[in-house]
């Protein structure tokens, strides 16, 4: 069978799965799978898969998930023996567990440095694509924080995505410009496609107000600074206002946030779903998250050749056959949210860092 799925676990490589669902995504961490087989597989009663086993899920030799078995279900009757296995990628541990670090504090580090330290106890590799981003003077952990929650927070400040790759590593990267060969075209490699256009959560203006913080002054004396981002594609007047975060870097971050709100809402208001019978693009590469794809779907009123980013991929096989379901959006729909990591005046933050009181 082309593109057969193999589960390697406990020294066994098990193929012949009759029901397959494997999902990977840019905003879905960890990746996960749900597969099953019946007595049609020879000696199914001899297959031993235990919960907690390390495993590798591969499609025709191409690894798609490296992780662990979470659940095993076996059902028998007079005629059938059904084995079902569910599992997730290695990054499940940094999502589920609490972070551990000797001092619970880092100084002068990048998001990649913190990610590497927090992932190390779980045997998870960190891969950085491009620049590691800004240097943080100090990073503190709270008791009970998960590694992923802290890493995600730092990645937003550094404007990086963080997601799991096929090898179970945590990837820190910008939005990719790598493109899937062949794109998607109805009647060529697309069985079904949908296009959701939604303006209910979009606005014509995104305004940021920087409110003065001078003390002991009369009301109205301090200037009210305004910054505006316009969405010219909105058909009517719909303003949205935000108060800038405190600190002298707050205005800069708030302006970035206004632009992000505009672009993000445009992206999330244009969602394309595609179902294709193949798990691979025209070059034979498995479809993967954080990949661009050109769309030729004029029936859906899309600009021919417009490139959307693949946000989520599901490889599936069931009684209805083999298919790949994909969710795509404009690239700006996946841009990380800008945040002000330390909402303090920069000179105050520097002084506190020097006296080990940087909160």
N, C-alpha and C positions, 0 to 999 in steps of 0.2 A: 504494500500500500504506500503510495507517495506521501511524503511528509508524515511518516509514522512517528508517534510520540513514544519516547523511551524514558522510563523512570529508573534511574540507577540508585539503588539503596541496598545496604547490607551485603555488598559484593554481588548483587544481582542486577542485571539489566533487563527490565520487564517491558515488553512491548505488547501490541495487540489490544490496546485500550479501546473500548467501544464507545465510551462517553468521555468527552474531553472539554474542559474549560480552563484556559490559562489566560490570566489578565495581567498586563503591565501598564503603568501609566506614569506621567510626569507628576501628578498630584495624588498618586495612589502608592503609598509606601506602607508595608512591603508589597511586592508582587505576590500573587497567590494562584493556586491551582486546585481543581476539583476533578478527579478522574475516576473511572470505574471500568471493570471488565467482568465478564461472566464465564461460565464453564466452556464457552467456545474457545477460550485460551487453554491450550494443553496443560494438564497438571496444575490447574489453578489452585487446588487444595494444598499444593506443595509450596506455594509462594508465601514467604514470610515477610511482612512489612509491619514494623512496630512504631507506635507513636513516639516521637522524639528522635527518630533516626535521621541523620544527615542524608540529604538526597540531592540529586541533580536531575532536572527535567530538561530533555533535549528533543528537538524536532529535526529528524534526519541528520543527526550529529551536531546540530547547532544548539548550544546551550541557551535556554530561555529563562530558567530560574535555578539558582543555587541556594538551598536553604534546608528546611527541616519538615518532616512529616508532623502535622498537628493532630490529625484525627484519622482513625482507621475504623471502617465499618464493614462487617461481614454478615451476610444473610444467606442462609441455606434452607432449602426445602427438598422435596423429593426429586425435583427436576433441575434445580439451578443452584449455583454457588456464585454469589455476587460479592466482589471485593471493591470497596470504594476508599479512596485515599484523598485527603485534603492536606494542603500544606502551604507554607509561605516562605518567602525569601529570608536570607539571613538577617536582614535589617529589621525583622520582627522584634528582635531582642532590644534594639535601641528605641523602639516605639512603645513596647510593653513595660520594660524594666526601668528602675530608678538609676540615675547617673551616680557614678562613684568616682571620686578623685580625692587624693590625699588631703589637699588643703581646701578644696571646694572653691579655689580662686586661681585665676590665671592672670598674668600681667604681660602686656605688650605681645599680643598674639593676633593671628588672623583667624577667620572662621575655620579654615582648614586645619590650623594647629589644634583648636579646641575639638573639632570633629575627630581628628586622629587620636587624641588622648582619650576621648569618651568612647570611641568605638573599639579601641585596642582590647579591653577586657573581654569583648564579645567575639574577637577574632574577625572583625570586619575591617576591610581595607577601605581607605578613602582615596578617591581619584579626583584630582583637580584638573579641569579643562580650562585653559586660559589663565588669567590673573586670579590670585587668591583673594583679591580685594583689599579693603582697608585694614589698617592695624588698630586693634582695640587696646586702649591703655590698660583696661582691667575688665575682667569678666568674672562674675560671681555665680555660683550655683546655689540654689535653694534645696533644702532637703526634700526629696520626693520628685524633683524635676526629672523628666525623662531625658536621655541624651538627645533624642530627636527634637524635642520641644526647644531646647537651648540652641541646638545647631540651626534649626529653622529660623529662630529669631535672629541669630547672627548673620545668616545668609540673606535675610531680607535687608538688613542694614548694609550688607556688602553687595546687594543687588545680584545675588546668585540663586539659581535653582538648586534644590537638593532632592535627589531621587535615587532609586536602586537600579543597578544594571543587571545584566543576565548572570554575572559571576557572583552576585550577592554583595558587591561593593557599593558604598555610598558615593554618589557622583555629585560634585559641586561644579556647576557649569552655567554659562549664559544660555540664552535661547539659541538653539543650533541653526546653522544655515545649510546643513547637510540635507540633500533632497532625495526622496525615494524615486527610483527610476520608473519612468512610465506614467507617474501620476495616477489619476482616476478618471475614467471616462465611461459613461453609461453605454452599455452594449459592447464594451471592449473587455473591461475587467470588473465592472460594477454590476451587481445583480439588483441592488436596491440602494437608494440614496434619499436622504431627507435634509431639509434646510429649514432651521428654525430662526426666524427673524423676530426679535423682541425689543421694543423700545420702552417697556414699562418701567425699567429701572435706569433709564438714561435721562440726561438733562442737557439743556442748551448752554448753560453756564455753570462753571465750577469756580466758586469764589473763595479765596482764602483771606481771612482778616487777621492781621497782626495787631494785637491789642497792646498798648503801652503798659508798662509795669512800674512806672514811676510812683513813688510813695508820697503822701502828704501833699498832693496836688488837687486842685479843684476838678470836679467832674467836667469833662469836655475839653480840658486843656491839652491832653495828650492826643497826638495825631492817631487816626485810625487808618492804617495802611491796608490797601486792598490789592489783591492779585487775582486775575481772572483768566481762566482757560475756557475757550469756546468750542463747542461741538456744532459745527455748521451743518451737520447732516440731520440735526433734529428739526422737525417741521414746525415747532411752536416754542414759545417762551416757557422754559422750565428751569429756574435757577436752583442751585444747590450751594449752600455756604458751609464753611469750615472755619474753626478758630485755630490759628497756628499754634503749634506746640511751644512750650516755654523754652527759654535759653536762646542764646544768640545764634545757634544753628537751627533753631526751630523754624524760622521763616523759610530758609532754604529747603529744608525737608518738607515743609508744608506745601511749598510750591511744587515740589516733585510729586507729592501725594495728590495734589489737584490734577496734574497731568496724568498720573497713573489712574486716578478714578475715571477720568474721561476715556482714556484708551482701553482700560480694563472693561468698562461697561460696554464699549463698542464691541470688543472681542467676545464678551460673554453673551452679547445680544445677537451674535451671528454664529450659530453652531451647525456644523454639517455632520451627519452620520452616514457612514458608508458600509455596505456589506458586499464583500467580494469573495469569490469562491476559492481564491488562492491565499495562502498565508505569506506569500512572497511577492516582491515587486518584479518589474520587468528584468532586472539584473540578477534575480534569484536570491536576493537578500530578504530575510524575514522583516516584515514591517515592525518598526520599533518606535517607542515614544520619543519626543523631542526631535522629530524629523519633519522637514517640509514636504509637501506634496502638491503638485499642480492639479487643479481641478478643471475638468472639461465637462461641466454639467449645465449647459445653457437652459435645459428644461426647468431648472430650479432658479433661473434668473441670476445665476452667478456669472461674473465676468470670466470669459474663457481664458484659462491659463492662470487664473488667480491662485496664489500659493497660500495654503493654510498649514498650520502646524498640527501634527498628529499628537494628541494629548493622551489618548488611551487606546490600547490594542487588546482585543480578546480573540485568541485562537480557539475555535470550538469545533467539535465533531459530535453529532448525535444522530437520532433516527432521521433527521431531515437532511443529513449529509455534512459536508465539510464547508466551513465558511470562516471568514475573518471579519469581525465587527470593529469599526474604528470611529472614534470621535475626534473631530478636527475643529479648530477655531483659528481666527487670525492670530498671528504671533503675539500681538500686544495683549491678548487675553490671558497669557501665561506670565507676563512680566511680574517679577516679585514686587510686593508692596513695599514702598520706601517707609522706613521707620526711623525715629530718632532714638538711638539706643540708650544714650545717657542724656536725659532732658535737663541739662545744667549749663550755665554759661561756661564757655570754653576755658576762661581763666580760672574759674572756680573749680572746674573739673580737674584741671592740671594741678592746682594747689592741693586738692584732696588726694589726688593720685600720689603726690609727693609725700604726703603724711599718712598714706595707707588708710585713708578714710573716704575712698571713692565709692559712693553708693550707686 
